[in-house]
Amino acid sequence: MNPDTPFSALALRELKAAAAVTAQPIQVFEARSADQILTGVEAAAKAGAPGLLTLEDALLVSTRRQIAERAITTRCNRVSCDTGRWPAR
């Protein structure tokens, strides 16, 4: 998540609430540059994350191909991107 995007803070709050209700652990990786995003994907894979959820913002959307490619090479099998609609439909 890009902490500089106002939407991300709201979406993250809602995501954490939903995760708590369903007892799903989440780990947040912040990124303000493309390099930090790819490093975050690698860190998520090393932490054993079964998948990724990205919160929509211009930086993450512009690097979605690289995110998907890095997820494949690190064997982080599932990648979900937020649609920008909150709550999700």
C-alpha positions in Angstrom: 0.0 0.0 0.0 1.1 3.5 -0.7 0.8 5.4 2.5 0.7 8.7 0.6 -2.6 7.9 -1.0 -5.6 9.1 1.1 -7.8 6.2 0.0 -5.3 3.7 1.2 -5.7 4.6 4.9 -9.5 4.2 4.7 -9.3 0.9 2.7 -6.7 -0.5 5.1 -8.8 0.3 8.1 -11.8 -1.6 6.4 -9.5 -4.4 5.3 -8.1 -4.9 8.9 -11.7 -4.9 10.3 -12.8 -7.6 7.8 -9.7 -9.6 8.5 -10.3 -9.5 12.2 -13.9 -10.7 11.8 -12.8 -13.7 9.7 -9.6 -14.3 11.7 -7.5 -13.9 8.6 -4.0 -12.6 9.3 -2.7 -9.8 7.1 0.7 -8.2 6.8 1.0 -4.7 5.4 3.9 -3.7 3.2 4.2 0.0 2.4 5.7 1.3 -0.9 6.3 4.8 -2.3 8.2 3.7 -5.4 8.2 0.8 -7.9 11.4 -0.6 -6.4 9.8 -0.7 -2.9 6.7 -2.4 -4.4 8.8 -5.2 -5.8 10.8 -5.5 -2.6 7.5 -5.8 -0.8 6.3 -8.6 -3.0 9.5 -10.5 -2.3 9.2 -9.8 1.5 5.6 -11.1 1.4 6.7 -14.3 -0.4 9.5 -14.8 2.2 7.0 -14.3 5.0 4.9 -17.1 3.5 2.0 -15.0 2.2 -0.3 -17.2 0.1 -1.3 -14.1 -2.0 -1.3 -10.4 -2.4 -4.0 -7.7 -2.2 -3.1 -4.3 -3.6 -5.0 -1.2 -2.7 -5.6 0.8 -5.9 -3.5 4.0 -6.5 -1.6 5.3 -9.5 1.7 3.8 -8.5 0.4 0.3 -7.9 -1.8 0.4 -11.0 1.2 1.5 -13.1 3.3 -1.4 -11.8 0.7 -4.1 -11.9 2.5 -6.1 -14.6 5.7 -6.1 -12.6 3.8 -7.0 -9.4 2.3 -10.0 -11.2 5.6 -11.1 -12.7 7.4 -10.8 -9.3 4.5 -12.7 -7.6 5.0 -15.5 -10.1 8.8 -15.7 -9.7 8.5 -15.7 -5.9 5.6 -18.2 -6.0 3.1 -15.9 -4.4 0.3 -17.4 -6.3 -2.7 -15.2 -5.9 -2.8 -11.5 -6.7 -5.9 -9.4 -6.2 -6.2 -5.7 -7.1 -8.8 -3.4 -5.5 -11.2 -2.1 -8.1 -11.4 1.4 -6.5 -15.0 0.8 -5.4 -15.4 0.7 -1.6 -17.0 -1.4 -0.3 -16.2 -4.1 -2.8 -19.1 -5.2 -5.0 
